[in-house]
Amino acid sequence: MPTISTRVPDDLEAELETYLEAERLDRSTAVRKLLSEGLETWRRERALERFADGEITLTTAAELADVSVWEFARVVEDADDAWVSSDHLEADLDDL
């Protein structure tokens, strides 16, 4: 496993120490967890942005976000960037 080192400001280090104590984690585990969670959030936000801009399909966005299509559809709904409103969908289903 490669090593990554970085310098951080004092206030960020203090916040990390608080996190370590609250989560009862060692420094390496905590930093890996925070980095992983941050990258997960970044992947989802990037995929959502590209999907909302019409650059990519729902399926491609889900792949970029590393989640299922259904889970990404929930992400879109939660972000209020729904490409089809539930009202329209229900009306279309009623018409069938």
DSSP file (Angstrom, degrees, kcal/mol; ACC not computed):
  #  RESIDUE AA STRUCTURE BP1 BP2  ACC     N-H-->O    O-->H-N    N-H-->O    O-->H-N    TCO  KAPPA ALPHA  PHI   PSI    X-CA   Y-CA   Z-CA
    1    1 A M              0   0    0      0, 0.0     0, 0.0     0, 0.0     0, 0.0   0.000 360.0 360.0 360.0 127.5    0.0    0.0    0.0
    2    2 A P        -     0   0    0      0, 0.0     2,-0.4     0, 0.0     0, 0.0  -0.272 360.0-124.6 -69.9 159.4    1.5    3.4   -1.0
    3    3 A T        -     0   0    0      2,-0.0     2,-0.4     0, 0.0     0, 0.0  -0.871  19.7-166.9-106.6 137.3    2.1    6.1    1.5
    4    4 A I        -     0   0    0     -2,-0.4     2,-0.4     2,-0.0     0, 0.0  -0.989   7.9-175.8-121.2 129.8    0.7    9.6    1.2
    5    5 A S        +     0   0    0     -2,-0.4     2,-0.3     2,-0.0    -2,-0.0  -0.951   6.3 168.2-125.4 150.0    1.9   12.4    3.4
    6    6 A T        -     0   0    0     -2,-0.4     2,-0.4     2,-0.0    -2,-0.0  -0.990  32.6-118.6-153.6 156.4    0.7   16.0    3.6
    7    7 A R        -     0   0    0     -2,-0.3    -2,-0.0     0, 0.0     0, 0.0  -0.817  32.3-171.2 -96.4 139.6    1.0   19.1    5.7
    8    8 A V        -     0   0    0     -2,-0.4     5,-0.0     2,-0.0    -2,-0.0  -0.947  27.6-100.6-129.8 151.5   -2.2   20.4    7.3
    9    9 A P     >  -     0   0    0      0, 0.0     4,-2.1     0, 0.0     3,-0.4  -0.272  38.1-108.4 -65.7 158.4   -3.0   23.6    9.1
   10   10 A D  H  > S+     0   0    0      1,-0.2     4,-2.4     2,-0.2     5,-0.2   0.870 117.8  54.3 -56.7 -40.9   -3.1   23.5   12.9
   11   11 A D  H  > S+     0   0    0      1,-0.2     4,-1.9     2,-0.2    -1,-0.2   0.869 108.6  48.9 -66.0 -34.7   -6.9   23.9   13.0
   12   12 A L  H  > S+     0   0    0     -3,-0.4     4,-2.3     2,-0.2    -1,-0.2   0.887 110.7  50.5 -70.3 -38.6   -7.4   21.0   10.6
   13   13 A E  H  X S+     0   0    0     -4,-2.1     4,-2.4     2,-0.2    -2,-0.2   0.904 109.5  51.3 -64.0 -40.9   -5.1   18.8   12.7
   14   14 A A  H  X S+     0   0    0     -4,-2.4     4,-2.0     2,-0.2    -2,-0.2   0.908 110.3  48.8 -62.7 -41.7   -7.1   19.8   15.9
   15   15 A E  H  X S+     0   0    0     -4,-1.9     4,-2.2     1,-0.2    -1,-0.2   0.893 109.7  52.3 -65.6 -38.5  -10.3   18.8   14.2
   16   16 A L  H  X S+     0   0    0     -4,-2.3     4,-2.8     2,-0.2    -2,-0.2   0.907 107.2  52.6 -62.4 -41.6   -8.8   15.5   13.1
   17   17 A E  H  X S+     0   0    0     -4,-2.4     4,-2.1     2,-0.2    -1,-0.2   0.899 108.6  49.9 -61.3 -40.6   -7.7   14.8   16.7
   18   18 A T  H  X S+     0   0    0     -4,-2.0     4,-2.5     2,-0.2    -1,-0.2   0.915 111.4  49.4 -62.4 -42.8  -11.3   15.4   17.8
   19   19 A Y  H  X S+     0   0    0     -4,-2.2     4,-2.8     2,-0.2     5,-0.3   0.915 108.2  53.7 -62.1 -44.2  -12.5   13.0   15.1
   20   20 A L  H  X>S+     0   0    0     -4,-2.8     5,-1.6     1,-0.2     4,-1.1   0.918 112.3  43.9 -57.1 -45.4  -10.0   10.4   16.2
   21   21 A E  H  <5S+     0   0    0     -4,-2.1    -1,-0.2     2,-0.2    -2,-0.2   0.917 115.1  47.5 -67.4 -43.5  -11.2   10.5   19.8
   22   22 A A  H  <5S+     0   0    0     -4,-2.5    -2,-0.2     1,-0.2    -1,-0.2   0.880 121.4  35.8 -66.9 -38.4  -14.9   10.5   18.8
   23   23 A E  H  <5S-     0   0    0     -4,-2.8    -1,-0.2    -5,-0.2    -2,-0.2   0.537 102.5-130.8 -93.0  -7.6  -14.6    7.7   16.4
   24   24 A R  T  <5 +     0   0    0     -4,-1.1     2,-0.3    -5,-0.3    -3,-0.2   0.941  58.3 140.8  56.1  51.9  -12.0    5.8   18.4
   25   25 A L      < -     0   0    0     -5,-1.6    -1,-0.2    -6,-0.2     2,-0.1  -0.864  55.0-114.6-120.9 154.1   -9.7    5.3   15.4
   26   26 A D     >  -     0   0    0     -2,-0.3     4,-2.5    -3,-0.1     5,-0.2  -0.480  40.4-103.3 -79.8 164.1   -6.0    5.5   14.9
   27   27 A R  H  > S+     0   0    0      1,-0.2     4,-2.6     2,-0.2     5,-0.2   0.895 117.9  48.7 -57.9 -47.3   -4.7    8.3   12.7
   28   28 A S  H  > S+     0   0    0      1,-0.2     4,-2.4     2,-0.2    -1,-0.2   0.922 113.4  46.5 -62.1 -45.6   -4.0    6.2    9.6
   29   29 A T  H  > S+     0   0    0      1,-0.2     4,-2.5     2,-0.2    -1,-0.2   0.912 113.4  49.7 -63.0 -42.8   -7.4    4.5    9.7
   30   30 A A  H  X S+     0   0    0     -4,-2.5     4,-2.8     2,-0.2     5,-0.2   0.917 111.2  47.7 -64.0 -44.1   -9.2    7.8   10.2
   31   31 A V  H  X S+     0   0    0     -4,-2.6     4,-2.6    -5,-0.2     5,-0.2   0.910 112.5  49.6 -65.9 -41.0   -7.4    9.5    7.4
   32   32 A R  H  X S+     0   0    0     -4,-2.4     4,-2.5    -5,-0.2    -1,-0.2   0.917 112.8  48.1 -61.5 -42.3   -8.1    6.6    5.0
   33   33 A K  H  X S+     0   0    0     -4,-2.5     4,-2.6     2,-0.2    -2,-0.2   0.933 113.6  45.7 -64.4 -46.7  -11.7    6.6    6.0
   34   34 A L  H  X S+     0   0    0     -4,-2.8     4,-2.4     2,-0.2    -2,-0.2   0.892 113.8  49.3 -65.0 -39.8  -12.1   10.4    5.6
   35   35 A L  H  X S+     0   0    0     -4,-2.6     4,-2.5    -5,-0.2     5,-0.2   0.918 112.1  48.5 -64.9 -43.5  -10.3   10.2    2.2
   36   36 A S  H  X S+     0   0    0     -4,-2.5     4,-2.2    -5,-0.2    -2,-0.2   0.924 113.4  46.5 -62.4 -45.5  -12.4    7.4    1.0
   37   37 A E  H  X S+     0   0    0     -4,-2.6     4,-2.3     2,-0.2    -2,-0.2   0.889 112.4  51.0 -65.0 -39.5  -15.6    9.2    2.1
   38   38 A G  H  X S+     0   0    0     -4,-2.4     4,-2.3    -5,-0.2    -2,-0.2   0.909 111.4  46.6 -64.5 -42.7  -14.5   12.4    0.5
   39   39 A L  H  X S+     0   0    0     -4,-2.5     4,-2.7     2,-0.2    -2,-0.2   0.865 110.2  53.9 -68.8 -35.3  -13.7   10.7   -2.8
   40   40 A E  H  X S+     0   0    0     -4,-2.2     4,-2.2     2,-0.2    -2,-0.2   0.937 110.8  46.1 -61.6 -46.3  -17.0    8.9   -2.8
   41   41 A T  H  X S+     0   0    0     -4,-2.3     4,-2.7     1,-0.2     5,-0.2   0.914 112.2  51.2 -61.8 -43.7  -18.8   12.2   -2.3
   42   42 A W  H  X S+     0   0    0     -4,-2.3     4,-2.6     2,-0.2     5,-0.2   0.915 108.9  50.8 -61.6 -44.6  -16.7   13.8   -5.1
   43   43 A R  H  X S+     0   0    0     -4,-2.7     4,-2.5     1,-0.2    -1,-0.2   0.929 113.0  45.9 -59.8 -45.3  -17.5   10.9   -7.5
   44   44 A R  H  X S+     0   0    0     -4,-2.2     4,-2.7     2,-0.2    -2,-0.2   0.922 113.7  47.7 -64.9 -44.4  -21.3   11.3   -6.8
   45   45 A E  H  X S+     0   0    0     -4,-2.7     4,-2.5     2,-0.2    -1,-0.2   0.904 113.5  48.0 -64.1 -40.6  -21.3   15.0   -7.2
   46   46 A R  H  X S+     0   0    0     -4,-2.6     4,-2.4    -5,-0.2     5,-0.2   0.927 113.7  46.7 -65.9 -44.8  -19.3   14.9  -10.4
   47   47 A A  H  X S+     0   0    0     -4,-2.5     4,-2.4    -5,-0.2    -2,-0.2   0.907 113.1  49.9 -63.6 -41.4  -21.5   12.3  -11.9
   48   48 A L  H  X S+     0   0    0     -4,-2.7     4,-2.9     2,-0.2    -2,-0.2   0.911 111.1  49.1 -63.5 -43.3  -24.6   14.2  -10.8
   49   49 A E  H  X S+     0   0    0     -4,-2.5     4,-1.8     2,-0.2    -2,-0.2   0.930 113.3  45.7 -63.2 -46.0  -23.3   17.4  -12.3
   50   50 A R  H  <>S+     0   0    0     -4,-2.4     5,-2.2     2,-0.2     6,-0.9   0.870 114.6  48.7 -66.8 -35.8  -22.5   15.7  -15.6
   51   51 A F  H ><5S+     0   0    0     -4,-2.4     3,-1.5    -5,-0.2    -2,-0.2   0.932 110.5  50.0 -67.3 -45.9  -25.8   13.9  -15.7
   52   52 A A  H 3<5S+     0   0    0     -4,-2.9    -2,-0.2     1,-0.3    -1,-0.2   0.830 108.5  53.7 -62.7 -32.0  -27.7   17.1  -14.9
   53   53 A D  T 3<5S-     0   0    0     -4,-1.8    -1,-0.3    -5,-0.2    -2,-0.2   0.522 115.7-117.8 -79.5  -5.2  -25.9   18.9  -17.7
   54   54 A G  T < 5S+     0   0    0     -3,-1.5    -3,-0.2    -4,-0.2    -2,-0.1   0.620  80.2 123.1  79.6  12.8  -26.9   16.2  -20.1
   55   55 A E  S   <S+     0   0    0     -5,-2.2     2,-0.3    -6,-0.2    -4,-0.2   0.831  74.9  21.5 -73.5 -32.7  -23.3   15.1  -20.8
   56   56 A I  S    S-     0   0    0     -6,-0.9    -2,-0.2    -9,-0.1    -1,-0.1  -0.895  80.9-107.2-136.4 161.6  -23.9   11.5  -19.8
   57   57 A T     >  -     0   0    0     -2,-0.3     4,-2.6     1,-0.1     5,-0.2  -0.308  37.0-104.7 -81.6 169.4  -26.7    9.0  -19.3
   58   58 A L  H  > S+     0   0    0      2,-0.2     4,-2.5     1,-0.2     5,-0.2   0.912 121.9  50.8 -59.5 -43.9  -28.1    7.8  -16.0
   59   59 A T  H  > S+     0   0    0      2,-0.2     4,-2.1     1,-0.2    -1,-0.2   0.922 111.6  46.2 -63.1 -44.9  -26.4    4.4  -16.4
   60   60 A T  H  > S+     0   0    0      2,-0.2     4,-2.6     1,-0.2    -1,-0.2   0.903 111.8  52.0 -64.9 -40.6  -23.0    6.1  -17.2
   61   61 A A  H  X S+     0   0    0     -4,-2.6     4,-2.4     1,-0.2    -2,-0.2   0.913 108.6  50.8 -61.7 -42.6  -23.5    8.5  -14.2
   62   62 A A  H  X>S+     0   0    0     -4,-2.5     5,-2.4     2,-0.2     4,-0.7   0.900 110.3  49.9 -61.8 -40.5  -24.2    5.5  -11.9
   63   63 A E  H ><5S+     0   0    0     -4,-2.1     3,-0.7     2,-0.2    -2,-0.2   0.923 111.1  48.6 -63.7 -44.1  -21.0    3.8  -13.1
   64   64 A L  H 3<5S+     0   0    0     -4,-2.6    -2,-0.2     1,-0.2    -1,-0.2   0.878 113.0  47.4 -63.1 -36.9  -19.0    7.0  -12.5
   65   65 A A  H 3<5S-     0   0    0     -4,-2.4    -1,-0.2    -5,-0.2    -2,-0.2   0.581 110.2-127.3 -79.1 -10.0  -20.5    7.3   -9.1
   66   66 A D  T <<5S+     0   0    0     -4,-0.7     2,-0.3    -3,-0.7    -3,-0.2   0.897  71.3 109.5  62.8  43.2  -19.8    3.6   -8.4
   67   67 A V  S   <S-     0   0    0     -5,-2.4    -1,-0.3    -6,-0.1    -2,-0.1  -0.878  75.5 -85.3-136.3 169.5  -23.4    2.9   -7.4
   68   68 A S     >  -     0   0    0     -2,-0.3     4,-2.5     1,-0.1     5,-0.2  -0.306  40.3-111.1 -70.5 161.7  -26.3    1.0   -8.9
   69   69 A V  H  > S+     0   0    0      1,-0.2     4,-2.2     2,-0.2     5,-0.1   0.899 119.9  51.3 -59.8 -40.7  -28.6    2.8  -11.3
   70   70 A W  H  > S+     0   0    0      2,-0.2     4,-1.6     1,-0.2    -1,-0.2   0.905 109.8  48.6 -65.4 -41.4  -31.4    2.7   -8.7
   71   71 A E  H  > S+     0   0    0      1,-0.2     4,-1.8     2,-0.2    -1,-0.2   0.903 111.6  49.5 -66.2 -39.3  -29.2    4.2   -6.1
   72   72 A F  H  X S+     0   0    0     -4,-2.5     4,-2.6     1,-0.2    -2,-0.2   0.873 105.5  57.5 -67.7 -34.7  -28.1    6.9   -8.4
   73   73 A A  H  X S+     0   0    0     -4,-2.2     4,-2.3     1,-0.2    -1,-0.2   0.891 106.9  49.3 -60.2 -37.9  -31.7    7.6   -9.3
   74   74 A R  H  X S+     0   0    0     -4,-1.6     4,-2.9     2,-0.2    -1,-0.2   0.878 108.2  53.4 -67.3 -37.2  -32.3    8.2   -5.6
   75   75 A V  H  X S+     0   0    0     -4,-1.8     4,-1.6     2,-0.2    -2,-0.2   0.923 110.3  47.5 -61.3 -43.9  -29.2   10.5   -5.6
   76   76 A V  H  <>S+     0   0    0     -4,-2.6     5,-2.0     2,-0.2     4,-0.3   0.926 112.8  48.6 -62.8 -45.0  -30.7   12.5   -8.4
   77   77 A E  H ><5S+     0   0    0     -4,-2.3     3,-1.5     1,-0.2     5,-0.2   0.921 110.6  50.4 -62.3 -44.1  -34.1   12.7   -6.7
   78   78 A D  H 3<5S+     0   0    0     -4,-2.9    -1,-0.2     1,-0.3    -2,-0.2   0.808 108.5  53.5 -63.7 -29.5  -32.5   13.8   -3.4
   79   79 A A  T 3<5S-     0   0    0     -4,-1.6    -1,-0.3    -5,-0.2    -2,-0.2   0.456 109.9-124.4 -84.5  -0.2  -30.7   16.5   -5.3
   80   80 A D  T < 5S+     0   0    0     -3,-1.5    -3,-0.2    -4,-0.3    -2,-0.1   0.782  81.6 117.0  59.5  28.3  -33.9   17.8   -6.8
   81   81 A D      < +     0   0    0     -5,-2.0    -4,-0.2    -6,-0.2    -1,-0.1  -0.068  39.3 161.2-108.8  30.1  -32.4   17.4  -10.3
   82   82 A A        -     0   0    0     -6,-0.3     3,-0.1    -5,-0.2    -9,-0.0  -0.260  34.4-154.5 -58.7 133.7  -35.0   14.7  -11.2
   83   83 A W  S    S+     0   0    0      1,-0.3     2,-0.4     2,-0.0    -1,-0.2   0.675  87.9  31.3 -82.2 -18.7  -35.2   14.3  -15.0
   84   84 A V  S    S-     0   0    0      4,-0.0    -1,-0.3     3,-0.0     2,-0.1  -0.976  87.3-132.0-138.0 123.1  -38.7   13.1  -14.7
   85   85 A S     >  -     0   0    0     -2,-0.4     4,-2.1    -3,-0.1     5,-0.2  -0.418  18.6-122.9 -73.8 152.6  -41.0   14.3  -11.9
   86   86 A S  H  > S+     0   0    0      1,-0.2     4,-2.6     2,-0.2     5,-0.2   0.828 111.7  59.1 -64.0 -31.3  -42.9   11.8  -10.0
   87   87 A D  H  > S+     0   0    0      2,-0.2     4,-2.2     1,-0.2    -1,-0.2   0.931 107.9  44.5 -62.9 -45.4  -46.2   13.5  -10.9
   88   88 A H  H  > S+     0   0    0      2,-0.2     4,-2.5     1,-0.2    -2,-0.2   0.900 113.2  51.4 -65.2 -40.2  -45.5   13.0  -14.6
   89   89 A L  H  X S+     0   0    0     -4,-2.1     4,-2.4     2,-0.2    -2,-0.2   0.927 110.5  47.4 -63.8 -45.5  -44.4    9.5  -14.1
   90   90 A E  H  X S+     0   0    0     -4,-2.6     4,-2.3     2,-0.2    -1,-0.2   0.895 112.1  50.5 -63.0 -40.3  -47.6    8.6  -12.1
   91   91 A A  H  X S+     0   0    0     -4,-2.2     4,-1.9     2,-0.2    -2,-0.2   0.914 110.9  49.0 -64.2 -42.4  -49.8   10.3  -14.8
   92   92 A D  H  X S+     0   0    0     -4,-2.5     4,-1.0     1,-0.2    -2,-0.2   0.900 111.2  49.4 -64.4 -40.3  -48.0    8.3  -17.5
   93   93 A L  H  < S+     0   0    0     -4,-2.4     3,-0.5     1,-0.2    -1,-0.2   0.889 108.7  53.0 -66.1 -38.1  -48.5    5.1  -15.6
   94   94 A D  H  < S+     0   0    0     -4,-2.3    -1,-0.2     1,-0.2    -2,-0.2   0.878 104.6  56.6 -62.6 -37.4  -52.2    5.9  -15.1
   95   95 A D  H  <        0   0    0     -4,-1.9    -1,-0.2     1,-0.3    -2,-0.2   0.765 360.0 360.0 -66.4 -25.4  -52.5    6.4  -18.9
   96   96 A L     <        0   0    0     -4,-1.0    -1,-0.3    -3,-0.5    -2,-0.2   0.493 360.0 360.0 -73.2 360.0  -51.2    2.9  -19.5
